[in-house]
Amino acid sequence: MSKKSVSQSKSVLSQVMLPSQANPGGKVHGGEIMKMMDTCGGVAAMRHAKMNVVTVKVDELEFFQPIKVGQLVICDAEVAFVGRTSMELKITVKVEDLMSDSPAIVALSAFFTYVALDIQGNPHSVPELVLETDEQREIFEVRKHRYLEKKSAFNSY
Ligand SMILES: CC(C)(COP(=O)(O)OP(=O)(O)OC[C@H]1O[C@@H](n2cnc3c(N)ncnc32)[C@H](O)[C@@H]1OP(=O)(O)O)[C@@H](O)C(=O)NCCC(=O)NCCS
């Protein structure tokens, strides 16, 4: 099976937050951001696998910063690790105040796991991942460790 680099499937999704996405205090609902993350991660996973994918897991979802109506939310998704049919995507969300010169800041991040499905809906193998930077290699090793730990926990049941 062919190999694919992290940059070949990277995906970015941005959107200005509207009042309908927020609570009465003007803070955006967490679920709105999680949906954007899932969409952005799903695009990158499909780009990597070149087939349909489903979300199976969300790990380490952590909100560092509130997001307000009127701010630009920028989701960034990269394949962090691939198993045989599963792919873990690192998704980072930044917020930018369009009325100021301040740079966008990280508001939250998480790892979303997707599984590639063939046309019958069965899990299908995905291309190997080509790592291009030391940071990608580091994240890959951490995610691989967790993946193998989970597999061995499953197998011991
Ligand atoms: C994804 C799905 C088809 C996998 O079916 P399955 O019978 O568990 O298949 P397998 O046991 O062969 O597992 C396939 C892969 O999924 C991974 N996987 C399954 N459940 C997982 C979980 N909860 N967390 C992480 N990975 C998981 C396995 O580790 C395996 O990865 P690998 O091939 O890289 O080693 C099935 O669990 C499913 O349909 N889940 C619901 C998905 C869904 O509806 N999502 C929301 C809508 S998008």
The ligand as a Gaussian input file, in Angstrom:
#p B3LYP/6-31G(d) Opt

LIG

0 1
 C      -15.662000       1.691000      13.311000
 C      -16.289000       0.320000      13.308000
 C      -16.800000      -0.011000      11.909000
 C      -15.179000      -0.678000      13.712000
 O      -15.741000      -1.932000      13.742000
 P      -15.025000      -3.116000      14.559000
 O      -15.859000      -4.314000      14.414000
 O      -14.669000      -2.624000      15.923000
 O      -13.730000      -3.331000      13.695000
 P      -12.313000      -3.774000      14.191000
 O      -12.343000      -4.455000      15.514000
 O      -11.694000      -4.477000      13.027000
 O      -11.552000      -2.381000      14.420000
 C      -11.211000      -1.565000      13.319000
 C      -10.323000      -0.464000      13.810000
 O      -11.073000       0.406000      14.631000
 C      -10.371000       0.631000      15.839000
 N      -11.361000       0.914000      16.889000
 C      -12.559000       0.313000      17.042000
 N      -13.185000       0.851000      18.109000
 C      -12.345000       1.792000      18.621000
 C      -12.393000       2.682000      19.723000
 N      -13.444000       2.743000      20.542000
 N      -11.349000       3.504000      19.932000
 C      -10.267000       3.486000      19.127000
 N      -10.156000       2.667000      18.059000
 C      -11.180000       1.828000      17.824000
 C       -9.591000      -0.649000      16.073000
 O       -8.505000      -0.449000      16.959000
 C       -9.143000      -0.973000      14.662000
 O       -8.017000      -0.159000      14.342000
 P       -6.727000      -0.764000      13.539000
 O       -7.255000      -1.510000      12.340000
 O       -5.949000       0.457000      13.140000
 O       -5.981000      -1.626000      14.500000
 C      -17.481000       0.192000      14.313000
 O      -16.952000       0.228000      15.646000
 C      -18.488000       1.294000      14.148000
 O      -19.230000       1.354000      13.178000
 N      -18.567000       2.212000      15.139000
 C      -19.493000       3.316000      15.091000
 C      -18.897000       4.493000      14.348000
 C      -19.878000       5.621000      14.229000
 O      -21.022000       5.398000      13.931000
 N      -19.425000       6.867000      14.462000
 C      -20.241000       8.017000      14.527000
 C      -20.715000       8.486000      13.211000
 S      -19.425000       9.029000      12.161000

